[in-house]
Amino acid sequence: MQKISKQSDRPEAKSEMELLRKQKIEHRLKEIPKQYRGIYKKAVETNSKTAAIHAFCLECVCWQKDEIINCTAVICPLYSVRPFVETRKNTKNKRILPTCPERHVVSLVEPSRRGRRS
């Protein structure tokens, strides 16, 4: 019985995908503010997880650095590793996380209690 190959198994499909990716990256770079293009390029051209997180967070908040610092998406998987958050001088790489409004903390910690009467 002959094996049916996937499109991604073909070498030409991979090179087509790489070419398409490069074209889309070039197009996207034109839309990014100049000061952040280097961060984005590093993220897409290297295997740097830090650069990828940095670029993703910036893109998420429309390239507004202050919005990352004041991020309220506390359930985002990248929240605890987001860039631009001050680190304590006394402890190695421990981030000072901003306090959340109580309504967010309660809704995250005790989701099963919503709407219940005591």
MIDOFI-380280 format. One record per residue: x, y, z of N, C-alpha, C in turn. Coordinates in steps of 0.05 Angstrom, whole numbers, plus 5000, padded with zeros to 4 digits. Atoms other than C-alpha are relative to their C-alpha. Layout:
residues N
   n_c1   n_c2   n_c3   ca_c1   ca_c2   ca_c3   c_c1   c_c2   c_c3
      X      Y      Z       X       Y       Z      X      Y      Z
...
***
This chain:
residues 118
   n_c1   n_c2   n_c3   ca_c1   ca_c2   ca_c3   c_c1   c_c2   c_c3
   5017   4976   5000    5000    5000    5000   5018   5025   5000
   4984   4976   5002    5027    5068    4981   4993   5020   5021
   5004   4980   4979    5037    5120    5035   4992   5027   4987
   5009   4974   5010    5000    5185    5023   5015   5021   5016
   4984   4980   4985    5047    5242    5040   4985   5025   5004
   5012   4974   4994    5025    5305    5073   5014   5022   4983
   4989   4978   5015    5037    5371    5038   5026   5010   5014
   4976   4989   4985    5087    5391    5093   5024   4981   4998
   4978   5019   5004    5129    5328    5078   5017   5007   4975
   4986   4994   5025    5148    5355    5010   5019   5023   5005
   4980   4978   4996    5212    5397    5009   4991   5026   4987
   5009   4975   5013    5181    5447    4960   4978   5014   5016
   5021   4988   4983    5122    5458    5007   5013   5015   5023
   4986   4987   4978    5170    5475    5063   5012   5026   4991
   4987   4976   5010    5208    5525    5020   4979   5021   4992
   5022   4982   5007    5142    5555    4996   4990   5014   5026
   5010   4990   4974    5120    5563    5069   5021   5020   5011
   4979   4982   4991    5187    5595    5087   5000   5026   4985
   5002   4976   5017    5181    5644    5029   4976   5016   5008
   5024   4986   4992    5110    5661    5049   5004   5014   5027
   4995   4989   4973    5132    5671    5122   5017   5025   4998
   4983   4977   5004    5188    5718    5100   4985   5024   4989
   5015   4978   5012    5141    5759    5058   4981   5012   5020
   5019   4990   4980    5090    5765    5114   5015   5015   5022
   4984   4986   4980    5145    5785    5164   5008   5027   4989
   4992   4974   5011    5170    5839    5117   4977   5020   4999
   5024   4983   5001    5099    5865    5108   4994   5010   5028
   5006   4993   4972    5088    5864    5184   5019   5020   5011
   4980   4981   4990    5153    5901    5198   4994   5028   4992
   5007   4973   5009    5128    5960    5158   4978   5013   5017
   5022   4990   4983    5068    5966    5205   5009   5005   5029
   4990   4998   4973    5110    5964    5269   5015   5026   5004
   4985   4975   4995    5136    6029    5300   5030   4994   4999
   4971   5004   5005    5210    6037    5282   5015   4992   5025
   4985   5006   4976    5234    6034    5354   4997   4971   5009
   5004   5027   4991    5206    5963    5362   5005   4979   4978
   4995   5018   5023    5225    5933    5294   5022   4980   5007
   4978   5018   4992    5290    5905    5322   4992   4978   5018
   5010   5021   4982    5254    5868    5377   4985   4979   4985
   5017   5018   5016    5205    5838    5328   5018   4983   4982
   4982   5015   5017    5261    5818    5280   5015   4979   5015
   4986   5019   4984    5300    5785    5335   4982   4976   5007
   5019   5021   4992    5238    5746    5356   4994   4981   4977
   5007   5018   5023    5223    5719    5286   5025   4988   4986
   4976   5010   5013    5295    5708    5264   5018   4982   5018
   4984   5017   4982    5324    5673    5326   4981   4982   5015
   5015   5017   4983    5302    5621    5375   4998   5011   5028
   5000   4987   4974    5301    5671    5432   4971   5001   5011
   5027   4999   4987    5241    5658    5478   4995   5027   5012
   5002   4973   4988    5255    5724    5513   4991   5020   4980
   5008   4982   5021    5251    5762    5448   4972   4995   4990
   5027   5007   5009    5188    5725    5428   4979   5011   5020
   5018   4989   4980    5154    5743    5494   4998   5030   4999
   4998   4970   5002    5177    5815    5488   4983   5010   4977
   5015   4991   5024    5150    5822    5417   4970   4994   5003
   5028   5007   4998    5085    5785    5433   4985   5019   5018
   5013   4981   4981    5070    5829    5493   4996   5028   4988
   5002   4974   5013    5085    5892    5454   4978   5000   4979
   5020   5002   5021    5041    5869    5396   4972   4999   5013
   5026   5003   4987    4985    5851    5444   4988   5027   5009
   5009   4974   4991    4981    5922    5470   5005   5023   4980
   4997   4981   5022    4990    5956    5403   5026   5017   5003
   4973   4988   4999    5064    5972    5416   5001   5024   5020
   5000   4980   4978    5050    6014    5479   5013   4988   5024
   4985   5011   4978    5104    5999    5530   4986   5003   5027
   5014   4996   4974    5065    6029    5588   4977   4981   5005
   5023   5019   4997    5007    5983    5574   5009   4973   5010
   4989   5025   4989    5052    5923    5588   5005   5002   5029
   4994   4996   4972    5074    5952    5654   4974   4999   5016
   5026   4999   4986    5001    5964    5673   4981   4978   4992
   5016   5022   5011    4976    5899    5643   4980   4989   5021
   5020   5011   4982    4911    5874    5674   4992   4972   4992
   5006   5027   5009    4909    5808    5637   5013   4979   5018
   4987   5016   4980    4927    5770    5700   4998   4970   4994
   5002   5028   5007    4905    5703    5670   5016   4993   4975
   4983   5005   5024    4951    5710    5609   5024   4983   5009
   4978   5017   4993    5004    5655    5609   5027   5016   5002
   4976   4984   5000    5057    5709    5597   5001   5022   5021
   5002   4978   4981    5035    5756    5653   5024   5001   5019
   4978   5000   4981    5089    5735    5702   5028   5004   4988
   4974   4996   5013    5145    5740    5651   5000   5023   4980
   5002   4978   5019    5123    5802    5614   5024   5020   5004
   4977   4982   4998    5178    5853    5598   4992   5027   5013
   5002   4972   4989    5189    5923    5628   4990   5002   5028
   5009   4999   4972    5168    5903    5698   5025   5002   5017
   4976   4995   4983    5217    5929    5751   5007   4975   5015
   4991   5022   4983    5259    5877    5786   5012   5011   5026
   4988   4992   4975    5281    5881    5858   5030   4998   4999
   4971   5001   5001    5354    5897    5868   5011   4979   5019
   4991   5019   4980    5360    5851    5929   4997   4971   4992
   5005   5028   5007    5333    5788    5897   5005   4997   4970
   4993   5005   5028    5355    5757    5831   4975   4995   4984
   5021   5003   5020    5304    5766    5776   4972   4995   5011
   5027   5002   4989    5243    5767    5822   4985   5025   4992
   5016   4977   5010    5190    5812    5792   4982   5010   5022
   5019   4987   4983    5149    5861    5831   4974   5000   4984
   5025   5000   5015    5079    5845    5808   4981   5020   5012
   5019   4981   4989    5028    5900    5813   4976   4986   5013
   5023   5012   4987    4969    5888    5858   4976   5002   4982
   5024   5001   5017    4904    5869    5825   4977   5012   5016
   5025   4993   4986    4837    5900    5842   4988   4976   5012
   5010   5023   4986    4803    5855    5892   4980   4984   4984
   5021   5015   5016    4746    5837    5844   5014   4980   4981
   4987   5019   5018    4797    5805    5797   5012   4977   5016
   4988   5021   4983    4832    5766    5852   4978   4981   5009
   5022   5017   4991    4766    5740    5879   4990   4983   4977
   5011   5015   5022    4741    5720    5811   5019   4978   4990
   4981   5020   5009    4805    5682    5796   5004   4978   5021
   4995   5019   4978    4815    5649    5864   4976   4983   5007
   5024   5014   4991    4744    5630    5879   4978   5001   4978
   5020   4999   5021    4708    5621    5812   4975   4984   5006
   5024   5017   4994    4661    5568    5841   4981   5013   5018
   5018   4987   4982    4631    5616    5891   4983   5022   4987
   5015   4980   5013    4604    5664    5840   4970   4992   4998
   5028   5005   5002    4529    5670    5844   4988   4982   5021
   5011   5017   4979    4522    5624    5904   4992   5017   5024
   5008   4987   4975    4486    5645    5967   5010   4984   5023
   4990   5014   4976    4514    5628    6035   4978   4992   5018
***
